[in-house]
Amino acid sequence: MGNSGSAVKVCTDHQGGINWLSLSPDGQRLLTGSEDGTARLWSTADSQCHGHFQGHESYITFCHLENEAAFTCSADHTIRKWDVVTGQCLAIYRGHTSIVNRILVAKDYLFSGSYDRTARCWSVDKEKQIQEFRGHRNCVLTLAHYSSRDVLEEEEEEEEEEEKVSRDLLVTGSTDCTVKVWWVSSGRCYQTLLGHTGAVLCLILDAPNRELFSGSTDYTIRTWNIVTGEQLKVFKEHQGSVICLELVNRHLYSGSADRTVKCWFVDTGERIQTYKAHKHSVSTLKYHAGILFTGSGDACARAFNSRSGVLQKIFRGHKFIINCIQIHNELLYTASHDGTLRIWDIRGICKRSKRRLKKERSVQGRSSQKGSLSRLFNNKVGCMIQQEHGE
C-alpha cells in the first residue's frame, strides 16, 4: 500500500464544483472553471487567487489558459475570453444553441464542441465565427487539431488543392459513436472514422506518426491513420468506458470506469501494465518523471510507479470526484467536484523516481558493457578453437 499524503494548501474560494483546471504554457498561472459560473486565476508561485472572472449565466464546463488570455465555455451556450491581468471580459462568442462542453485554442483559432451537435471555429481576436462543422448526429464531446503539413507528404498535399488556402484540420469525437476529421477552411468533412459502438469520450493525437487514438464507452481504444482513415488497432482489455488517455514515448495510458489504468505499447498493441487500487472510475491521469498520477471518482489521487505498477502514494482529502489534475514544479494540483483546489508536495516521490530511473539506466549500462565483454571473450574463445582445429 502507498502512503497517505496531506495537502500543503486547500483553496476553497469556489462556491461550486470545479469542472476543469488549466495550466498556462509558461507555468505561472492556473485557471479553474466551476459549477458556480465563475472562473478563478491562481498563481503557481504563491498559490493565491489573483483573478475572479464573472459573467457567465450558467456553470462553466471547461476552460483553457494561455499566457495572456483565459477562455471559458459554459452551459449558457457561450464562450468567453478574459484578460488575465485585469479580469475584464474581452470577447463573447455566441452562436451555439446548447451547452458548450469543450474548447481548444490553436494558432489564431478557437474551436468549440457542443451538445447542439456542431463544432465551430472562431477568430480568437475578432470575436467572429469562421466556420461551422455540421454532420454529427449527436453531441460533440472532444476535439483535437493538427495541420496537414504535419502529416502529409508533398505529393499528397498536391491532391488536396481545394484546401490549399488553409491546411488546418479539426478532429471531433461524438456520442454518435464516430470520429470526424474536417478541413477548417471549408468546413468539409475529410474523413469519418467508423468502428466504435459507443460514445467517443476522449481523443489524443500523434501527428508526427499520423496516428489518432480514441477512447469510448464501448470499452475500447482504437488507433487510426489520420491520413487514410484506416483503423490500425483495437485495444480491448478494459471492462468499462475509456474516460481519459495520455501518450508518452509510444506508451499509451488509458483510464477507465472499470477502476483501472492500463499501459499499452503503441507499436505492438501489447498491454504491458495495469494500475489497480482505485475504488471508482479513473477520471483523469497525468504522467510525470516516471510516475503515473491518477484522479478518481473515489475522491483520491494516486501516484504509481509507471513501470512496475506499484502504488507509491495516495492523496486523500477531497470529498467528491477529482475532475482534473496538473503538475508544475513538483507540486500536484487536484480540482474536484467538491469545489476545492488542493495542492500537494510530490518532491519526495519525484526524487525517489529519478533515483530509481538513474539506477536502472546505470544497471542497463553495466549490463550492456558486460554483454560486450562477454561477446569479446566468446569471440576470442572462438578464434582459439578455430586455430586449434587449423581452420
C-alpha positions in Angstrom: 0.0 0.0 0.0 1.1 3.6 -0.7 1.5 6.2 2.0 -1.3 8.8 2.5 -0.4 12.4 1.8 -1.9 15.6 3.1 -2.4 18.7 1.0 0.0 21.6 1.6 -2.8 24.0 0.7 -6.6 23.8 0.2 -8.2 26.6 -1.9 -11.9 26.9 -1.1 -12.9 30.1 -2.9 -15.3 28.5 -5.4 -18.9 28.0 -4.4 -19.5 25.0 -6.6 -17.7 22.0 -8.1 -14.6 22.6 -10.2 -15.1 21.0 -13.6 -11.7 21.8 -15.2 -8.2 23.0 -14.4 -5.8 24.5 -17.0 -2.1 25.4 -16.6 -0.6 28.3 -18.7 2.2 27.4 -21.1 4.7 29.4 -19.0 3.6 27.5 -15.9 3.0 30.8 -13.9 -0.8 30.5 -13.6 -3.7 28.0 -13.2 -7.3 28.5 -14.2 -10.3 26.8 -12.7 -13.8 26.7 -14.2 -16.6 26.0 -11.8 -20.3 25.0 -11.4 -20.7 28.4 -9.7 -20.5 30.0 -13.1 -17.1 31.7 -12.4 -13.5 31.0 -13.2 -10.6 31.8 -11.0 -6.9 32.5 -11.8 -4.2 31.2 -9.4 -0.5 31.9 -9.2 1.7 28.9 -9.1 4.3 31.0 -7.2 2.2 31.7 -4.1 -0.9 29.5 -4.7 -3.1 32.6 -4.2 -6.2 33.6 -6.2 -5.3 36.6 -8.4 -8.4 36.8 -10.6 -12.1 36.2 -10.5 -13.9 36.0 -13.8 -17.7 36.6 -13.6 -20.2 36.9 -16.3 -21.4 33.5 -17.5 -25.1 32.9 -16.8 -24.7 29.2 -16.1 -22.0 26.7 -15.0 -18.6 26.6 -16.7 -17.9 23.2 -18.3 -14.3 23.7 -19.5 -11.5 26.3 -19.5 -8.3 26.9 -21.3 -5.4 29.2 -20.2 -2.9 31.0 -22.4 -0.2 33.2 -21.0 -2.1 36.4 -21.6 -5.7 35.3 -22.0 -8.1 32.9 -20.5 -11.0 31.1 -22.2 -14.1 29.6 -20.6 -17.2 27.8 -22.1 -20.5 27.3 -20.4 -23.9 25.7 -20.3 -25.2 29.2 -21.2 -24.2 28.4 -24.8 -21.4 30.9 -24.9 -17.6 31.1 -24.8 -15.8 34.0 -23.2 -12.3 35.4 -23.5 -10.7 37.1 -20.4 -7.8 39.4 -19.8 -5.6 37.6 -17.1 -4.3 40.9 -15.7 -7.4 42.9 -15.4 -10.0 40.2 -15.2 -12.0 42.0 -17.9 -14.1 40.0 -20.4 -12.6 40.7 -23.8 -15.0 38.8 -26.0 -18.2 36.7 -26.0 -18.5 34.1 -28.7 -22.2 33.5 -29.5 -23.8 31.0 -31.9 -24.1 27.6 -30.3 -27.7 26.7 -29.4 -26.9 24.3 -26.5 -24.3 23.6 -23.8 -20.7 24.2 -25.0 -18.7 21.4 -23.4 -15.2 21.7 -24.9 -12.9 24.3 -26.3 -9.5 24.2 -27.9 -7.2 27.1 -28.8 -4.7 26.6 -31.7 -2.9 29.4 -33.6 -5.4 32.2 -34.1 -8.3 29.8 -34.0 -10.7 29.0 -31.1 -12.6 25.7 -31.6 -15.7 24.6 -29.7 -17.8 21.5 -29.4 -21.4 21.5 -28.2 -24.5 19.5 -27.4 -26.1 21.2 -30.4 -24.3 18.5 -32.5 -21.9 21.0 -34.1 -18.3 22.1 -33.7 -17.4 25.7 -34.6 -14.3 27.7 -35.4 -13.9 31.3 -34.2 -11.3 34.0 -34.8 -9.7 34.5 -31.4 -9.2 38.2 -31.9 -12.2 39.2 -34.0 -15.0 37.6 -31.9 -16.3 36.2 -35.1 -17.4 32.7 -36.2 -15.3 31.5 -39.1 -16.7 28.0 -39.7 -19.4 25.6 -38.6 -18.8 21.8 -38.7 -22.2 20.1 -39.1 -22.7 16.4 -39.6 -22.6 14.6 -36.3 -25.9 13.1 -35.2 -25.3 13.8 -31.6 -23.3 16.0 -29.3 -19.6 16.7 -29.8 -17.6 15.8 -26.7 -14.0 16.1 -27.6 -11.7 17.9 -30.0 -8.2 17.8 -31.5 -6.4 19.9 -34.1 -3.5 19.4 -36.5 -2.1 20.8 -39.8 -1.8 18.6 -42.9 1.8 19.9 -43.2 2.5 17.8 -40.1 1.3 14.5 -41.7 1.1 14.8 -45.5 4.0 14.4 -48.0 4.2 17.0 -50.7 2.7 14.8 -53.4 -0.3 14.1 -51.1 -0.7 17.8 -50.4 -1.0 18.4 -54.1 -4.0 16.1 -54.2 -5.8 18.5 -51.8 -5.6 21.7 -54.0 -9.1 22.6 -52.9 -7.9 23.0 -49.3 -4.6 24.7 -50.1 -5.6 28.0 -48.6 -5.5 26.5 -45.1 -4.2 23.1 -44.2 -5.6 23.0 -40.7 -7.8 20.1 -39.7 -10.2 19.7 -36.8 -10.9 16.3 -35.2 -14.2 15.7 -33.4 -15.5 12.8 -31.3 -19.2 12.4 -30.6 -21.8 10.4 -28.7 -22.9 9.2 -32.2 -20.0 6.7 -32.0 -18.0 8.4 -34.8 -14.8 10.5 -35.1 -14.8 13.0 -37.9 -11.9 15.0 -39.4 -12.8 18.3 -41.0 -11.0 20.9 -43.2 -11.1 24.1 -41.2 -11.1 26.4 -44.3 -14.2 24.9 -45.9 -16.0 23.0 -43.1 -15.9 19.9 -45.3 -15.7 16.5 -43.7 -12.4 14.9 -44.8 -12.8 11.6 -43.0 -15.4 9.8 -40.9 -13.8 7.2 -38.7 -16.2 4.3 -38.1 -15.8 1.4 -35.7 -16.8 2.5 -32.2 -20.1 1.2 -31.0 -20.3 3.7 -28.1 -19.8 7.4 -27.4 -16.3 8.7 -28.1 -15.2 10.3 -24.8 -11.5 11.2 -25.4 -9.1 11.8 -28.3 -5.3 12.0 -28.4 -3.3 12.9 -31.5 0.2 11.8 -32.5 0.6 13.9 -35.7 4.2 13.0 -36.5 3.3 9.3 -36.6 0.0 10.0 -38.4 -2.0 8.4 -35.6 -5.1 9.2 -33.7 -6.3 7.4 -30.5 -9.9 7.4 -29.4 -11.5 6.1 -26.2 -15.1 5.1 -26.0 -18.0 3.9 -23.8 -17.7 0.6 -25.9 -14.8 -0.2 -23.6 -12.2 0.0 -26.4 -9.4 2.3 -27.6 -8.9 2.5 -31.3 -5.9 3.7 -33.3 -6.5 5.4 -36.7 -4.3 6.5 -39.5 -5.4 10.2 -39.8 -4.4 10.4 -43.5 -6.2 7.3 -44.8 -8.8 6.9 -42.1 -7.8 3.3 -41.7 -8.4 1.7 -38.3 -5.0 0.3 -37.2 -5.6 -1.4 -33.9 -8.2 -2.1 -31.3 -7.3 -2.2 -27.6 -9.9 -4.4 -25.9 -9.0 -5.3 -22.4 -10.9 -2.7 -20.4 -14.2 -3.7 -18.8 -15.7 -0.3 -18.7 -15.8 3.0 -20.6 -12.5 4.6 -21.5 -12.6 8.0 -20.0 -9.1 9.5 -20.4 -5.9 9.0 -22.4 -2.2 10.0 -22.1 0.5 9.3 -24.6 4.2 9.3 -23.6 7.1 7.9 -25.5 5.0 5.5 -27.5 3.3 4.3 -24.4 -0.5 4.9 -24.2 -2.1 5.2 -20.7 -5.9 4.7 -20.5 -8.1 5.4 -17.5 -11.4 3.6 -17.3 -14.7 3.2 -15.5 -13.5 -0.3 -14.7 -11.4 1.3 -11.9 -8.1 0.7 -13.6 -5.5 2.4 -15.8 -3.8 0.3 -18.5 -0.5 1.0 -20.2 -0.1 -0.2 -23.9 2.9 -0.3 -26.1 1.5 1.5 -29.2 3.8 -0.1 -31.8 2.6 -3.7 -31.0 -0.7 -3.1 -29.2 0.5 -5.1 -26.2 -0.9 -4.3 -22.8 2.2 -4.1 -20.6 0.9 -2.8 -17.2 -2.4 -2.5 -15.3 -2.6 0.0 -12.4 -5.2 -1.0 -9.8 -6.3 0.2 -6.3 -9.0 2.7 -7.4 -12.4 2.2 -5.8 -14.3 4.1 -8.5 -13.8 5.2 -12.1 -10.5 6.8 -13.2 -11.5 10.3 -14.3 -8.1 11.9 -15.1 -4.5 11.0 -15.4 -1.1 12.6 -15.9 2.4 11.1 -16.4 5.4 12.9 -14.8 9.0 11.8 -14.3 8.4 8.1 -14.3 5.2 8.4 -12.2 1.6 8.0 -13.2 -0.7 10.2 -11.3 -4.5 9.5 -11.4 -7.7 11.1 -10.1 -10.7 9.0 -9.4 -14.4 9.1 -8.6 -13.4 7.8 -5.1 -12.2 11.3 -4.3 -8.5 10.2 -4.1 -5.5 11.0 -6.3 -2.8 8.3 -6.6 0.8 8.0 -7.7 2.1 4.8 -9.3 5.5 3.6 -10.4 4.7 3.7 -14.2 6.9 0.7 -14.9 6.1 -1.7 -12.1 2.5 -0.5 -11.4 3.3 -0.3 -7.7 1.2 2.2 -5.8 3.6 4.9 -4.3 1.2 7.3 -2.6 -2.5 8.1 -2.0 -3.6 11.7 -1.7 -6.7 11.9 0.5 -8.8 14.9 1.4 -11.3 15.6 -1.4 -14.9 14.7 -0.8 -16.1 14.1 -4.3 -14.7 13.1 -7.7 -11.4 14.6 -8.9 -12.1 16.0 -12.3 -8.7 17.3 -13.4 -5.0 17.3 -12.3 -2.0 19.3 -13.2 1.7 19.1 -12.2 4.2 22.0 -12.0 7.4 22.5 -10.1 6.9 19.1 -8.3 3.5 20.2 -7.0 0.4 18.3 -7.8 -2.8 20.3 -8.3 -6.1 18.5 -8.0 -9.5 20.0 -8.8 -12.7 18.3 -7.5 -16.4 18.4 -7.7 -16.3 19.3 -4.0 -15.3 22.9 -5.1 -11.8 22.8 -3.8 -8.4 23.1 -5.4 -5.8 21.1 -3.4 -2.1 21.4 -3.8 0.3 18.5 -2.8 4.0 18.3 -2.5 5.4 15.5 -4.6 9.1 16.2 -4.3 9.7 13.1 -2.3 8.2 10.6 -4.8 9.7 12.6 -7.7 13.2 12.3 -6.2 12.8 8.6 -5.5 11.6 8.1 -9.0 14.5 10.0 -10.5 17.0 8.0 -8.4 15.3 4.8 -9.5 15.4 5.8 -13.2 19.1 6.8 -12.8 19.9 3.4 -11.1 18.0 1.5 -13.8 20.0 3.3 -16.6 23.2 2.6 -14.7 22.3 -1.2 -14.4 21.4 -1.3 -18.1 24.7 0.4 -18.9 26.7 -2.2 -16.9 24.6 -5.0 -18.4 25.3 -3.7 -21.8 29.1 -3.4 -21.1 29.1 -6.9 -19.6 27.4 -8.2 -22.7 30.0 -6.5 -24.9 32.9 -8.1 -22.8 31.1 -11.4 -22.9 30.9 -11.2 -26.7 34.5 -10.2 -26.9 35.5 -13.2 -24.7 33.4 -15.6 -26.7 34.9 -14.3 -29.9 38.4 -14.8 -28.6 37.5 -18.3 -27.5 36.0 -19.0 -30.9 39.2 -17.8 -32.6 41.3 -20.0 -30.3 39.2 -23.1 -31.1 39.4 -22.3 -34.8 43.2 -22.1 -34.5 43.4 -25.4 -32.6 41.5 -27.1 -35.3 43.5 -25.5 -38.0 40.5 -23.7 -39.5 
